[in-house]
Amino acid sequence: MHSYRRFTLFLALSLPVMPVLMAQSSSSSSNPTQVQGSSHGSQQLSAQTPGETNVQARIEQRRAQRRATAIHEAYDHRWESFVGIGYLRFQPGPSLQRLTDYAWDLGLTRFSSERLGFTLDGRGYTGTAYVGINQYSQGNYTRPKVSQYAVMFGPTYRFFLQPKYSIAGRVLGGWAHGNFSGDTNGVTPDLLGLYDDGSTFAVSASVIGEYNLSPNVVFRLAPEYFATGYGSTIQNSRGFTAGVAYRFGKQ
């Protein structure tokens, strides 16, 4: 009975104190979160201050200006001359296999803007044809050398510009002359299955990739489709030209 009275007295004294203790515990447990949340929010606000936003915008603007200046310095030239070599897979007769032609190539482009220009191109191809064995193919007649020359003109357009490189498209059309009898020792070319000597049209379509070694000196590689019309037929040839271009004369 005496113990029961002590326990009752203890409960009576502790009940008023328990709400205070619980309130203090809950407030202490919630304070770190509130402090952390307020600290994180202030960090976000400070990360997006107008001053820092303006600095980032100025950096981006200067970067864009430097890029535009470099592009203008590289491509704002009136003239571009080209010296290079070429490779072509060409069929020298209606029923003969294709031969490998090697070429020299010279070009001059007049640009009216950083993107659009007009190109005059001259080139010469030389290769060895295989005509097979026939009544005329004795000695050197089985592999005579043949050649052709072409002069073409047409537009060039740069559709992708970067400070260090560019990609352009070009279409040319003009005149070609084939010399198929120069190494047949007097045998008529058609008797060996070759096209006859003569002149015809020439058409070229190419994609030009240029890498700027400097604003004036450029390495160029151009995969190409090349068509001619010897023997009243069309020769669909594929190859490429490669070489060095030099830019001069500001717009």
Summary of the structure (lengths in Angstrom):
residues: 251
radius of gyration: 39.9
end to end distance: 113.5
largest distance: 143.8
contacts: 735
relative contact order: 0.14
helix: 32%
strand: 46%
